[in-house]
């Protein structure tokens, strides 16, 4: 056990994040939709509604690790979101899916996306500069930190006072570098960077089946 996040041995990781996205892009994600009705029996719509509860309709949002772009779609359909939205992801394929889905398949028509690697010095510098220029932005970072080698460095790149809404998994997946069993393991790893609250929530009623939600501000 490593303080602030249990880590899976290298030999047991089947897919790294680039390979995960390549597989997703090749096979498609059959339950990915950009307007209601959201699919039942899968975790991502449930997790996203939990995150939505921590945001406001007029928030200007920077999402770190936007994936296939479901958050802006749900922001639009639940609230007719009036703020700005910019999503960052390292995967060109994910950005293409997110952009097309939101613009052409009924998602958030004003959502913007950019291909930026968040595990690099250049990517973290970009985040710092953007948030320095846009200090009223809310940072959302869900199911991203567990994929990054330099996860704490990414949080450190967020300027002081910026409001953050994060979530991390309790469970292993093929591309995870770490998991978090309890809110304490999250606060142990990230508490030195965030003045925040931590709360577990589960989709399946089974041990370590859910996520831990974090909301607060960068110290």
Buried (B, 14 or more C-beta within 10 A) or exposed (E): EEEBBBEBEEEEBEBEBEEBBBEBBEEEBEEBBBBEEBEEEBBBBBBBEBBBEBBEEEBBBBBBBBBBBBBBBBBBBBBEBEBBBBBBBBBEBBBBBBBEBBBEBBBBEBBBBEBBBBBBEEBBEBBBEBBEEBEEBBBBBBBBBBBBEBBBBBBBBBBEEBBBBBBBBBBBBBBBBBBBBEBBBBBBBBBEBBEBEBEBEBBEEEEBEBBBBBBBBBB
